[in-house]
C-alpha cells in the first residue's frame, strides 16, 4: 500500500514540475548557414536531429574549412522566438572527451549569440568561453539564453595573438548538433509554454517580466503606442512623409491619408522616380537639361531646360524667336526679338491686324484691307482707287472719247 501511495505522489509532483524538455527544439530541420564548408558536410547537418555518430566525417556533423581565422554557423528559427537554452554537441570522433581529445582545441573560446538579424553584432551574447581548458571544457554543453531572437549564432575566432594554452592556431568548426529550446508560440512563457505574457509584451521565457514590447508599443508595461512620428519594434523606426505630417500607423508605419508631394509607397518613404513628381508621383517631369530628372517634390529642373523649353519645370515651349534663337529658359523671352509674324514677351502671339514683319514692327500699307502678317502683302485687297502688292499704287482711269 505504501508503495502505491508513493508512486501516485511522485507522478503528481512530476505533473506540477515539468522538466525543461517541455520546451520545443526550435532549430530542428530549420535553415542553417556556415561561413565555410568542407566538401559536402553542410550546415544543416547540425539541425537534422542525428548525432549518434560523432566522428568528423561520420555524416552527421557539419564541417568547416581549415586554416581560417574566424568560423561562424547560424540557424534561422523562422521568426522571433522566446528562447530558454541552447544545446551544443561538438565532434568527439567517438572517443572519450577529455584533455587528450584532439578536438577540444577547436571548441575552446567559442561564443553563442541570439540576434534578430544574421549579424551577431545586432544581437546579445549568451556565452563566451574565456576560462575553459582542454581538461575542463564540457561536451555536450547547455547554455542558458533567456532571450528573444530569430537567429542563433555559433562563433569562434583566432584573431588575437597570443592564444591561451591549448587553443588551436585557427578557427575550425565541427558541430554535430545544435538544439535551441524555447516556446514556439510568441507571447507565452513558463516551462510548458502554457502561460500568456501580458498584452503587447514579449516576456521572459521563465517569468512574465517584459523583455521587450511587440512592434508598435513602448513603455515599462508596453501600454503606450508609438508616437512622435515613430513606429515598429521599440518605436525606433521613423514614419515616412505622410500627408499633412500626421502620425503613421504605430505598428506598420502605413500613412493613413496618403503621402506628401514627392513621396509614394504605403509608408511614404520612397521618393518619386526619376521622371515623376508631386502628389503620389502622378505628374511627369518637363524637358530638363540633358534629360536630367526633375525635383521629386515640385518638378523643378536643377540644371535648367533643354533647348526649346522654359519655365521652372521646363514644361513651356519657346515661341518663335528671331532667326531661330533659343529663348530664355526661365521666362521664355527672346534675346533678339521675335521672328516675322509674331510678337509679345515670349513671341507666341500672332501680329494684330494692320501689323507684320519681325516682332510685328511694321505697319501694313495704309490702303490695305488687311495684309499678310509675315510679308505685308495686301492679300485681302486694297481700298478703292489703289492697287499693287502693297496697295501702294493709285489706280489710273482712261477717259474714252
C-alpha positions in Angstrom: 0.0 0.0 0.0 2.8 2.4 0.9 4.5 1.7 -2.5 1.3 2.6 -4.3 0.9 5.8 -2.4 4.4 6.8 -3.1 4.1 6.1 -6.8 1.0 8.2 -7.1 2.6 11.1 -5.2 5.7 11.0 -7.4 3.6 11.1 -10.5 1.6 14.1 -9.2 4.8 16.0 -8.4 6.1 15.3 -12.0 3.0 16.9 -13.4 3.4 20.0 -11.3 7.0 20.5 -12.1 7.6 19.6 -15.8 11.2 19.3 -16.9 12.9 21.7 -19.3 12.4 19.1 -22.0 8.8 20.5 -22.2 10.4 23.3 -24.3 10.4 22.5 -28.0 13.6 22.2 -30.1 13.0 25.2 -32.3 16.1 24.6 -34.5 15.2 21.1 -35.8 15.2 20.9 -39.6 15.4 24.7 -39.9 17.6 26.6 -42.4 21.2 26.8 -41.4 24.3 28.5 -42.8 28.1 28.5 -42.1 30.9 30.7 -43.2 32.8 27.9 -44.9 32.0 24.3 -45.8 34.3 21.3 -46.2 33.2 19.0 -49.0 29.5 18.0 -48.5 29.4 18.4 -44.7 26.8 21.2 -44.9 25.5 23.5 -42.1 22.1 21.7 -42.0 23.7 18.5 -40.6 23.8 20.3 -37.3 20.0 20.6 -37.1 19.0 17.2 -38.6 18.4 15.6 -35.2 21.1 13.0 -35.8 24.2 12.8 -33.6 24.7 9.1 -32.8 27.9 9.1 -34.8 30.2 11.9 -33.5 33.0 11.3 -36.0 34.2 14.3 -38.0 33.3 12.5 -41.2 30.6 10.3 -39.9 28.0 12.1 -42.0 26.0 13.6 -39.0 28.2 16.7 -38.4 28.8 19.9 -40.2 32.5 20.6 -41.0 34.1 23.9 -41.9 37.3 24.5 -43.8 40.7 24.5 -42.1 43.1 27.4 -41.9 40.5 30.1 -41.2 40.8 32.9 -38.7 37.1 33.0 -38.0 34.3 30.4 -38.1 30.6 31.1 -37.9 27.5 28.9 -38.0 23.9 30.0 -37.6 20.3 28.7 -37.7 17.2 30.6 -38.7 14.4 29.8 -36.4 11.9 31.2 -38.9 10.8 34.1 -36.8 11.5 35.7 -33.4 11.2 33.0 -30.7 11.2 33.0 -26.9 14.4 31.0 -26.2 15.3 29.3 -23.0 18.6 27.5 -23.6 20.9 26.2 -26.4 22.4 22.6 -26.5 25.7 22.1 -28.4 27.2 18.8 -29.3 30.7 19.1 -30.7 32.6 16.4 -32.5 34.4 13.8 -30.4 35.4 11.3 -33.0 33.6 8.8 -30.8 36.4 9.0 -28.3 36.5 9.9 -24.6 36.1 13.7 -24.2 39.0 14.7 -22.1 42.2 16.7 -22.3 43.6 14.2 -24.7 40.8 14.5 -27.2 42.3 16.4 -30.2 39.0 18.3 -30.8 39.0 20.2 -27.6 41.4 22.8 -29.0 38.9 23.8 -31.7 36.0 24.1 -29.3 37.8 26.4 -26.8 36.9 30.1 -27.0 33.5 29.7 -28.7 30.6 32.1 -28.3 26.9 31.9 -28.8 24.7 34.9 -29.8 21.0 35.5 -30.2 20.0 38.1 -32.8 17.1 39.3 -34.9 19.4 39.6 -37.9 22.2 37.4 -39.3 24.7 39.9 -37.8 25.9 38.8 -34.3 26.7 42.4 -33.5 23.0 43.2 -33.7 22.2 40.7 -31.0 23.0 39.7 -27.4 25.9 37.5 -26.3 24.6 34.5 -24.4 28.0 32.9 -23.7 31.7 33.4 -24.4 34.3 30.9 -23.3 37.2 32.6 -21.5 38.1 30.1 -18.8 37.8 26.6 -20.1 40.9 24.4 -20.7 41.2 21.1 -22.6 40.6 19.4 -19.3 37.5 21.3 -18.3 35.5 22.2 -21.4 32.2 20.2 -21.4 30.8 18.5 -24.4 27.9 18.5 -24.9 27.0 21.8 -23.2 23.8 23.5 -22.3 23.9 27.3 -22.4 21.3 29.5 -20.8 19.9 32.0 -23.3 16.7 33.5 -22.0 16.2 36.0 -24.9 14.0 36.6 -27.9 15.6 36.2 -31.3 15.3 34.7 -34.7 18.9 33.6 -35.3 21.2 31.6 -33.0 24.8 32.1 -34.0 27.8 30.0 -33.0 31.1 31.9 -33.5 34.8 31.2 -32.9 37.9 33.1 -33.8 41.7 33.0 -33.8 42.5 36.6 -34.5 44.3 37.9 -31.4 47.7 36.5 -30.5 48.8 35.0 -28.3 46.2 32.3 -27.9 45.6 30.7 -24.5 47.4 27.4 -23.9 45.6 24.5 -25.5 43.9 26.6 -28.2 44.2 25.7 -31.9 46.0 28.1 -34.2 43.0 28.6 -36.5 39.2 28.6 -36.1 37.6 25.3 -37.2 34.0 24.2 -36.5 32.7 20.7 -36.4 29.2 20.8 -34.9 27.3 17.5 -34.7 24.1 19.0 -33.4 22.7 22.4 -32.2 19.3 22.3 -30.4 17.6 25.5 -29.4 14.9 25.1 -26.8 12.1 27.6 -26.1 8.5 28.4 -26.7 7.4 28.0 -30.3 4.4 30.4 -29.9 5.2 34.1 -29.3 3.7 35.7 -26.2 4.0 32.6 -24.0 6.2 31.6 -21.1 6.7 29.1 -18.4 8.4 25.7 -18.6 5.5 24.2 -20.6 4.9 27.4 -22.6 1.3 27.4 -21.4 1.2 30.9 -19.7 0.4 34.1 -21.6 2.6 37.1 -21.5 0.9 40.5 -20.7 -0.7 42.2 -23.6 1.7 43.8 -26.2 4.6 42.2 -24.3 7.3 39.7 -25.2 8.0 38.4 -21.7 10.9 36.3 -20.4 10.7 32.6 -21.0 10.8 31.9 -17.3 8.5 34.6 -15.9 6.2 37.3 -17.3 8.7 40.2 -17.0 8.5 42.2 -20.2 11.8 41.8 -22.1 10.6 43.9 -25.0 7.3 45.3 -26.3 5.8 44.0 -29.5 6.1 46.3 -32.5 4.2 49.5 -32.1 4.3 49.8 -28.3 6.7 51.1 -25.7 6.9 51.8 -22.0 7.7 49.6 -19.0 4.4 47.7 -19.3 4.1 48.1 -23.1 0.8 50.1 -22.9 1.9 53.1 -24.8 1.6 53.3 -28.6 4.5 54.7 -30.6 4.1 58.4 -31.2 6.3 61.3 -32.3 6.3 60.1 -35.9 7.7 56.7 -35.0 6.6 53.1 -35.3 7.6 49.4 -35.2 9.8 47.5 -32.8 10.9 49.6 -29.9 9.4 52.6 -31.8 12.8 53.1 -33.4 11.6 53.4 -37.0 10.6 56.8 -38.3 7.4 57.5 -40.2 7.7 58.5 -43.8 6.4 61.8 -45.1 2.7 61.3 -44.5 0.3 63.8 -46.0 -0.1 66.7 -43.6 2.7 65.4 -41.3 0.3 63.1 -39.4 1.4 60.1 -37.3 1.7 56.9 -39.3 0.2 53.6 -38.0 2.2 52.8 -34.9 2.6 49.2 -35.8 3.0 49.0 -39.6 4.2 52.6 -40.4 1.5 53.0 -43.1 0.3 56.5 -43.8 -3.5 56.9 -43.2 -4.1 59.7 -45.7 -1.5 59.2 -48.4 1.8 60.9 -48.9 3.2 64.4 -49.1 4.2 65.6 -52.6 7.2 63.8 -53.9 6.8 60.6 -52.0 5.0 57.3 -52.6 4.5 53.8 -51.1 2.4 52.6 -48.2 4.8 54.2 -45.8 5.6 57.2 -47.9 9.3 56.6 -47.6 10.1 56.3 -51.3 10.9 59.4 -53.3 9.3 59.7 -56.8 11.1 58.0 -59.6 13.4 59.9 -61.9 10.8 61.4 -64.2 7.8 61.9 -62.0 7.0 64.3 -59.1 4.2 65.7 -57.0 1.4 64.1 -55.0 1.5 60.3 -55.5 4.1 60.9 -58.2 1.4 61.3 -60.8 3.0 64.2 -62.7 5.7 63.9 -65.3 8.9 65.9 -65.4 9.3 68.6 -68.1 12.1 68.9 -70.7 15.0 69.2 -68.2 18.6 69.9 -69.5 20.4 66.8 -70.8 17.5 64.6 -69.7 18.1 65.0 -66.0 15.4 64.1 -63.6 13.4 66.9 -62.0 12.9 67.5 -58.3 10.6 64.8 -56.9 8.5 67.3 -54.9 8.0 70.4 -57.1 9.1 69.2 -60.5 11.8 71.9 -60.9 14.8 71.2 -63.2 18.0 71.6 -61.2 20.2 72.5 -64.3 17.7 74.4 -66.4 15.9 73.3 -69.6 16.7 71.8 -72.9 16.7 74.0 -75.9 13.2 74.9 -76.9 11.7 74.8 -73.3 11.5 77.2 -70.5 10.0 77.7 -67.0 10.8 76.4 -63.6 9.6 72.9 -64.6 10.6 73.3 -68.3 7.1 72.5 -69.4 6.6 75.6 -71.5 7.6 75.7 -75.2 9.6 78.6 -76.6 7.9 80.9 -79.0 9.3 81.9 -82.5 12.4 83.9 -81.7 14.2 85.9 -84.3 16.5 83.8 -86.6 15.5 80.6 -84.6 17.3 81.7 -81.5 16.7 79.9 -78.2 14.5 81.6 -75.7 15.5 82.4 -72.1 14.9 79.1 -70.2 13.5 81.0 -67.2 10.9 83.4 -68.6 10.8 82.4 -72.3 11.8 85.8 -73.6 13.6 86.0 -76.9 17.0 87.8 -76.6 16.8 89.4 -80.1 13.1 89.8 -80.6 10.6 87.8 -82.4 10.5 86.2 -85.8 8.2 87.6 -88.5 4.5 87.4 -87.9 4.6 87.2 -84.1 5.2 89.4 -81.1 4.9 89.5 -77.3 7.3 88.7 -74.4 7.6 85.1 -75.5 6.9 85.6 -79.2 3.9 83.4 -79.3 1.2 85.9 -80.3 0.3 86.5 -83.9 0.5 90.0 -85.2 -2.5 92.1 -84.6 -4.5 93.4 -87.6 -2.5 96.0 -89.5 1.0 94.8 -88.4 3.5 92.4 -89.9 7.2 91.5 -90.1 9.8 90.9 -87.3 8.2 91.4 -83.9 5.2 92.8 -85.9 7.2 96.0 -86.1 5.9 97.1 -89.5 2.5 98.6 -90.4 0.5 97.3 -93.3 0.1 99.7 -96.2 -2.5 102.3 -95.3 -4.5 101.4 -98.3 -4.7 97.7 -97.5 -7.8 96.0 -96.4 -5.6 93.5 -94.4 -2.1 92.4 -95.1 -0.2 89.1 -94.6 1.3 89.2 -91.1 4.6 87.7 -92.4 5.4 89.7 -95.5 2.9 92.6 -95.5 1.3 91.6 -98.9 -2.2 93.0 -99.1 -3.8 89.7 -99.6 -7.3 90.8 -98.9 -7.4 93.6 -101.4 -7.0 97.4 -101.5 -9.2 100.3 -100.7 -10.9 101.7 -103.7 -8.6 103.6 -106.0 -5.5 101.7 -105.0 -3.6 98.7 -106.4 -0.3 96.9 -106.2 1.2 94.2 -104.0 1.1 96.5 -101.0 -1.7 98.8 -102.4 0.9 101.4 -102.9 -0.2 102.4 -106.5 -3.1 104.7 -107.3 -5.3 103.4 -110.0 -5.5 105.4 -113.2 -8.6 105.6 -115.3 -8.6 106.2 -119.1 -11.2 108.6 -120.4 -12.9 107.2 -123.5 -13.5 109.6 -126.3 
